[in-house]
Amino acid sequence: LTKNDVQADKRIAKYCTGEIKYSGCPASCGGCDCPDDDATYTFTLNNFLDVSQDCAWITLNNEDIRRANYCGTEVGDYCPNACGFCS
């Protein structure tokens, strides 16, 4: 992934997101040290576009369903712990 210095930045941006960053390729993607969830980050719910939630909401109820519905998107980058990427 990062062997070719010319392509490394482009490849990291394309492939190193969410779970891949922290569990799949941590050395190449710079995810060896899992950061805390971003306390200022909020995201809108899929079915309620006027409702925003923070990372902690993912683990409050229906954790498996919420992880499946939200953690494959950019939410996983901001909420790696709530998404279970760091365990």
C-alpha positions in Angstrom: 0.0 0.0 0.0 2.7 2.5 0.9 5.7 1.0 -0.9 5.5 3.4 -3.8 6.1 6.9 -2.2 4.5 8.7 -5.2 1.2 6.8 -4.7 1.2 6.4 -0.9 -0.8 9.5 0.0 -3.4 8.8 -2.6 -3.7 5.1 -1.6 -3.9 5.9 2.1 -6.7 8.4 1.5 -8.6 5.9 -0.7 -8.2 2.6 1.3 -7.4 3.5 4.9 -10.8 4.3 6.4 -12.8 3.0 9.3 -12.0 -0.6 10.4 -9.4 -1.1 7.8 -7.3 1.7 9.3 -7.3 0.2 12.8 -7.5 -3.5 12.3 -6.8 -4.5 8.7 -3.6 -2.5 7.9 -2.6 -0.5 10.9 1.0 -0.1 10.1 0.5 1.1 6.5 -2.5 3.2 7.4 -1.1 4.9 10.5 -3.7 3.4 12.8 -1.6 1.5 15.2 -2.5 3.8 18.1 -6.3 4.0 18.1 -7.4 7.5 18.9 -10.3 8.4 21.2 -13.6 9.1 19.6 -14.0 12.7 18.5 -16.1 14.3 21.2 -17.1 17.2 18.9 -18.2 15.0 16.0 -21.9 14.5 15.2 -23.7 12.8 12.3 -27.2 12.7 11.0 -29.3 9.6 11.3 -30.1 7.8 8.0 -33.9 7.9 8.5 -34.1 11.2 10.4 -32.0 13.8 8.5 -32.9 16.5 11.1 -31.5 14.5 14.0 -27.8 14.5 14.9 -26.1 12.1 17.3 -22.6 11.8 18.7 -20.3 8.7 18.9 -21.6 7.6 22.2 -25.1 7.1 20.7 -23.8 4.1 18.7 -23.2 2.0 21.9 -26.3 3.0 23.9 -28.8 0.6 22.4 -28.9 -1.8 19.5 -25.1 -1.6 19.2 -24.7 -4.2 16.5 -27.4 -2.7 14.3 -26.0 0.8 14.7 -22.5 -0.3 13.9 -23.7 -2.0 10.8 -25.7 1.0 9.7 -23.2 3.8 10.5 -19.6 2.6 11.0 -18.8 1.8 7.4 -19.1 5.5 6.5 -17.0 8.4 7.7 -18.5 7.9 11.2 -16.0 5.1 11.7 -13.1 7.5 11.2 -14.4 9.8 13.9 -15.8 7.1 16.2 -13.3 4.2 16.0 -13.9 3.1 19.6 -17.7 3.2 19.5 -17.6 1.4 16.2 -15.5 -1.4 17.8 -12.4 -0.9 15.5 -10.0 -0.7 18.4 -10.8 -3.7 20.5 
